[in-house]
């Protein structure tokens, strides 16, 4: 018996698979998009870029930009009743469609 792996990207075979026409690197507009403090963003992991990826449990969640941190952003999101502060690069963020406040 081989011991089961419990790595950082375990059970992500379907989650981090891109559609056929979306494969490859993201466009420059997506990489150069700037976010301001208080912006709501969707956390969508781009599997082509490994740097700055959040954990898979945060994929699909909505967060609020707190501040810029180097090339990345500090994003606050909830996980159950707790609030988590994530450091995510902009390739894994999208402007949220739910801009209601």
Secondary structure, 3 states (H helix, E strand, C coil): CCCCCCCCCCCCCCCCCCCHHHCCCCCHHHHHCCCCCCCEEEECCCCCCCCCCCCHHHCCCEEEEEEEECCEEEEEEEECCEEEEEEEEHHHEEECCCCCC
